[in-house]
Amino acid sequence: MSKKLLVFILYFLTTTAFVAQEKKTIITGKIIDSIGAVKNVNILNLNTSIGNSSNDNGLFDMKVRVGDSLRISSVQHLTKIIFINKTIFKNRKITIQLNLETTVLDEFELKRHDLSGILGIDTKNAPINKKDSLLFNTMNFSNVDWNASVGDDYVDKMVRPHQVMLPGMGGIGSGISIPWKYSEKMWALRREMEIKKAFPSKIFSEFGEEFFFKKLKIPEERYYHFLEYCNPLGIERLYNQGNVLAVLKILQEQSKSYLEIIKKE
């Protein structure tokens, strides 16, 4: 064999192998898992950056060549890499099975409860929201003396309509008076309730029941009374001015003397 013939044969084999390696074909694949066909799976050819997705039957097609790598990814499955070998390239078909991704939950504590399943009993034993309880006590009208007289004040005069005088109904120059029917006691209660709700509710939401009932050890039924005890020191004014630290200091200092006073009662 001559040297030129040998060189020609080697060149031919190298070129053929190179051409075969560069040759592309379209393969058809199917994505499945332990349940069945999987749709909306992303298939990406890592060598060409060309992608596709599986249809409702889990089928897809992709142009590949020998040596390409396909990345198969799905939200509910573990990502998988498929290497295109000569067998896959020749058969032009492939079935890919994905494994479902298992999510491990963090450790949690399951607390026991003392509920019996009887609504009437469980309602009494259910924990009570301290803020709602305090607000209920504020709006409780069971001890109100509805017969007590209440004088006028600025708010009542501002919202009360004038009496209407209709001339000619009772003789010349006379008239009748049609007063506005309202309860002076109800207006007084409304005014008192608005004053009692606004600041105490804000400061209770700001500092929380832990601060008042556990740290300062103020009895729950004495919450509003304690705020009235501290109010001459200007806690409401300081709070509205944003000086929360000053309010905290006053509450902490006054709680000691307040507890001493109620112990003597």
C-alpha positions in Angstrom: 0.0 0.0 0.0 1.4 3.3 -1.1 1.8 6.2 1.3 -0.7 8.4 -0.6 -3.4 5.7 -0.4 -2.9 5.3 3.3 -3.3 9.1 3.8 -6.4 9.1 1.7 -8.0 6.2 3.7 -7.2 8.0 7.0 -8.7 11.2 5.7 -11.8 9.5 4.5 -12.4 7.7 7.9 -11.8 10.9 9.9 -14.1 12.9 7.7 -16.8 10.3 7.8 -16.7 10.1 11.6 -16.8 13.9 11.8 -19.7 14.2 9.5 -21.5 11.4 11.4 -20.9 13.2 14.7 -22.2 16.5 13.3 -25.3 14.9 11.8 -28.5 15.9 13.5 -31.8 14.2 13.8 -35.2 14.8 15.4 -36.0 12.4 18.2 -39.5 11.8 19.8 -39.6 11.4 23.6 -42.2 10.7 26.3 -42.0 11.9 29.9 -43.6 9.7 32.5 -43.5 9.3 36.3 -44.9 6.7 38.7 -48.4 8.0 38.0 -48.4 8.4 34.2 -47.6 10.9 31.5 -46.3 14.2 32.7 -47.2 17.5 30.9 -45.5 20.9 30.9 -42.0 19.4 31.5 -39.2 21.6 30.3 -36.6 19.9 28.0 -33.5 21.9 27.2 -30.6 20.9 24.9 -27.6 22.1 26.9 -25.4 22.0 23.8 -27.6 24.1 21.5 -29.6 26.0 24.2 -32.8 25.0 22.3 -35.8 24.0 24.5 -39.2 22.5 24.3 -41.9 21.2 26.6 -44.1 18.1 26.8 -47.7 18.2 25.8 -50.8 16.8 27.7 -49.7 13.3 26.8 -46.1 13.8 27.9 -44.7 13.8 24.4 -42.1 16.1 22.9 -39.6 16.3 20.0 -36.1 17.7 19.9 -33.4 18.0 17.3 -30.2 16.4 18.7 -26.9 14.8 17.7 -24.7 12.2 19.3 -23.1 13.7 22.4 -25.8 16.2 23.3 -27.2 16.5 26.8 -30.8 17.1 27.6 -31.9 18.6 30.9 -35.4 17.5 31.9 -37.0 19.7 34.7 -40.4 20.0 36.3 -41.7 21.8 39.3 -42.9 18.6 41.0 -40.1 16.3 39.9 -36.3 15.9 40.4 -34.3 17.3 37.5 -32.7 14.7 35.2 -29.9 14.9 32.6 -30.1 12.6 29.6 -27.0 11.9 27.4 -27.8 11.2 23.7 -25.8 8.1 22.7 -25.8 6.3 19.4 -28.6 4.0 20.3 -31.0 6.9 21.1 -29.8 8.7 18.0 -30.5 5.7 15.8 -33.9 4.7 17.2 -35.0 8.3 17.4 -37.2 7.5 20.4 -36.8 7.8 24.1 -38.9 7.4 27.2 -37.8 9.3 30.3 -39.1 8.5 33.7 -38.9 11.3 36.4 -39.0 10.8 40.1 -41.4 12.9 42.2 -39.8 15.4 44.5 -40.4 14.8 48.2 -40.7 17.8 50.5 -39.7 17.3 54.1 -41.5 19.6 56.5 -39.7 21.2 59.4 -40.3 19.8 62.8 -43.3 21.2 64.6 -44.9 20.7 68.0 -48.5 19.4 68.2 -49.9 20.8 71.4 -52.6 19.0 73.3 -55.8 20.8 74.2 -58.5 20.2 76.7 -61.5 20.6 74.3 -64.3 18.1 74.9 -66.1 18.6 71.6 -69.2 20.1 73.4 -69.7 23.7 72.2 -71.2 24.9 75.5 -68.3 23.6 77.6 -65.5 24.4 75.2 -66.7 28.0 74.7 -66.2 28.7 78.5 -62.8 27.1 78.5 -61.6 28.8 75.3 -58.8 31.5 75.8 -60.1 35.0 75.8 -58.6 37.9 73.9 -57.6 40.4 76.6 -58.2 43.4 74.4 -61.7 42.3 73.4 -62.5 41.5 77.0 -61.4 45.0 78.1 -63.4 46.6 75.3 -66.4 44.6 76.3 -66.2 45.9 79.9 -65.9 49.4 78.6 -69.0 49.1 76.5 -71.0 47.3 79.2 -74.1 49.5 80.0 -75.6 47.1 82.6 -74.7 49.3 85.6 -75.8 52.6 84.0 -78.4 54.7 85.9 -80.6 55.8 83.0 -82.6 58.1 85.3 -79.6 60.2 86.3 -79.6 63.8 85.0 -76.8 64.9 82.8 -76.0 68.5 82.0 -75.2 70.0 78.6 -71.7 70.2 77.3 -69.9 71.5 74.3 -70.3 68.3 72.2 -74.1 68.1 72.9 -74.6 71.7 71.9 -72.7 71.2 68.7 -74.7 68.3 67.4 -78.1 69.2 68.9 -80.4 70.9 66.3 -82.2 74.1 67.3 -85.8 74.0 68.3 -88.2 74.8 65.5 -90.8 77.5 66.2 -94.0 77.3 64.0 -95.9 80.6 64.2 -99.7 80.8 64.2 -100.3 77.5 65.8 -101.2 78.8 69.3 -102.6 82.3 68.6 -101.0 85.6 67.4 -97.3 85.8 68.2 -97.3 82.4 69.8 -95.8 79.2 68.6 -95.2 75.6 69.5 -91.8 74.0 70.3 -90.8 70.7 68.6 -87.8 69.5 70.5 -85.4 67.0 69.1 -86.0 63.7 70.8 -82.7 62.3 72.0 -81.3 60.9 75.2 -78.9 63.2 77.0 -77.7 60.1 78.9 -76.9 58.3 75.7 -74.8 61.2 74.4 -72.9 61.4 77.6 -72.2 57.6 77.5 -71.1 57.9 73.9 -68.8 60.8 74.7 -67.4 58.9 77.7 -67.0 55.7 75.7 -65.1 57.5 72.9 -62.7 59.1 75.3 -62.1 55.8 77.2 -61.6 53.7 74.0 -59.2 55.8 72.0 -56.1 56.1 74.0 -56.3 52.9 76.1 -56.9 50.8 73.0 -53.9 52.4 71.2 -51.5 52.0 74.1 -52.7 48.4 74.7 -52.1 47.5 71.1 -48.7 49.2 71.2 -47.3 47.6 74.4 -49.4 44.4 74.6 -51.0 42.4 77.4 -47.7 40.9 78.3 -46.3 44.3 79.4 -49.3 45.4 81.5 -50.5 42.1 83.0 -47.3 40.1 83.4 -44.4 42.6 83.6 -46.2 45.4 85.5 -48.6 42.9 87.2 -51.6 45.2 86.8 -54.9 43.3 87.4 -56.9 43.0 84.2 -60.0 44.6 85.7 -57.8 47.6 86.9 -56.3 48.4 83.4 -58.4 51.5 82.8 -58.1 52.6 86.4 -54.3 52.3 86.2 -54.2 54.5 83.1 -56.4 57.1 84.8 -54.0 56.9 87.8 -51.1 57.7 85.4 -52.9 60.2 83.2 -52.2 63.3 85.4 -48.5 62.8 84.5 -49.3 63.4 80.8 -49.0 59.9 79.4 -51.6 60.5 76.8 -50.1 63.8 75.6 -46.6 62.2 75.5 -47.9 59.2 73.6 -49.6 61.4 71.0 -46.3 63.3 70.6 -44.5 60.1 69.9 -42.5 60.0 73.1 -43.1 56.3 73.8 -40.0 55.9 75.9 -41.2 58.5 78.4 -44.6 56.8 78.6 -43.0 53.5 79.3 -40.9 55.0 82.0 -43.9 56.6 83.7 -45.9 53.4 83.5 -43.1 51.3 85.0 -42.5 53.8 87.9 -46.1 54.4 88.7 -47.1 50.7 88.6 -45.2 50.1 91.9 -47.0 52.8 93.8 -50.3 51.8 92.2 -50.0 48.2 93.3 -49.2 49.3 96.8 -52.3 51.4 96.9 -54.7 48.7 95.7 -53.3 46.3 98.2 -54.4 48.5 101.0 -58.0 48.7 99.6 
